[in-house]
Amino acid sequence: YETLSVAQNLRVPLQRTNRDIEPVMEQTLDRISLAEKADQPASDLSHGEKQRLEIGMAITLDPTFMLLDEPVAGMSVDETADIARLIRSLHDDGMTFLVVEHDMEFVRKISEQVTVLNQGSILRQGPIEEIETDDEVRRIYLGENA
């Protein structure tokens, strides 16, 4: 919500819960590295900060699973690294992620298992190291001859 402050945005998903709002907001602001911008309107945030805020809004509800679709699209290298650190940190605390992403450098930073789809079907699954060296994946996605 562009016209609301960062803190007000975090309050939105919490309004219909029984959670103690203030401590959750404080913890989340720290977690997403936006505590110093809590009173700023969301419209003043960079693209990467807005993405961290959106993830923050979701984690206020303490989910165990999160689906992210192209979470670093259009981000700078530094913003992408920030999102990767946040996702790794949340994963280390027990959250599971399903991430749809084309930025393979980002995928390398966050993934344990990768599933490659081709025309709606699973082409390959496995650790990123296996996926990156798979001849069929390279042929289809990189145009390389196998």
N, C-alpha and C positions, 0 to 999 in steps of 0.2 A: 504494500500500500504506500505508494510514492509520497503522499502528503502527510503520512504519519511518521513519527520519529522511529528510530531504530527500536527503542524500548517499547513503544506502543505497538509496533509490529509483532514483537515477541509476546506481548500480552494477548493478542488476538486469539491464538489457538488455546491459550490457557483459560480463557473466560468461562468456558463451560465444563471445567474440570474441578476436582476437589483439591487440586495441588495448591500448595502455598506459593502464590505467584511471585512475590518479591525475591525469595532465595533462588527460585528456578531461573528467573530473569537474570540475576547477578551471575549465577554459574554459567548460564548460556552466553551472556555477553563476554565473559572471560574466555569461554571455550572457543567462540568464533572470532576472537580478537577484535571486538567492536565496542568494548567497554568505554573507551574514550570518545566514542561517537554516539553514545546512547541517546542523547537529546537532539541529534541532527536529523533532519528529514531524510527518509530513505532516498529521495530524489537526488540528494547531494553525494551519495555513495558512488564509488567506482563500480564498474561491472563486476569485478571480482568480489568486492565487498557486498554487493547486492546478492550474489550467489551464496556467500557465507551467511547472510541474513536469512535467506530462504531456507537453507539447511538448518540454521538455528531455530527458525519457526517450527520446523518439523521435529527437531530433537527435544523441544520443550515438552513434548508429549511422551518422551522416553520410549521411542519405538525400538523394536529389536531388528527390524528389517526396513531398508530404504531402497527405493528404485530411483535412480538418477538417469535422466536422458540428456546426453550431451552436456554434462555439467561444466565443461570448460570451453565450450564453443565461444569464439570471439575474445578469449582472454589473452593477456600478455603472458610471457614466460613466468614472471614472478607471481602473477595471480594464479596461474595453473599450479605452480608449486605450492602455494598457500592452500588451495583446495585439496591437493593430494595429501598434504600433511594433516589437514582436518579429517579427511576420510580415513587415513591410516590410524589416526588417534582414536576416532570413534570405533573403528574396527577392532583395534587393540583392546577397547573396553567392552567388546562383545557384540557390537552391531554388525549385522550382515548386510551387504550391499549387492544389488544387481545394477550394473552400470552399462549403459549403452553409450559407446564412445568410439570415435574414429582416430583420436589423437593417441598413437601408439606409445609415444614417450610417456604420456600421462598414464596409460594402461599399465605400462611397465612399473610405474611407481606405486600403483595401488593394488595390483591384482595378485591373486594366488592361482586362480583358475580362469581360463579364457575360453569362451565359446565363440567360434566363428560361424556366422550364418552366411549362406549364399542362396539367393532366390527363395527365401523363406524356409530353408531347411538347414539343419546343423551340418556344417562341413567338417569341422574339427573341434575337439575339446581337449584341454590339457594346460599344463604350465606354459607361461608366456614364452619361455625358451624353446619349447617344442613347437609352438605355434609359429614363431618367427622363422624357424628353419624348415618348416613343412613346405615341400615343393609345390603341392597343390594350392596352398594358401598364397604362396608367393606368386604363382602363375596367375591366379584369379585376381588378387588385389594389387599386385605390383606390376603385372604384365610381363613378368619374367618367364623365360622359357625353362621348363623343368628339365 
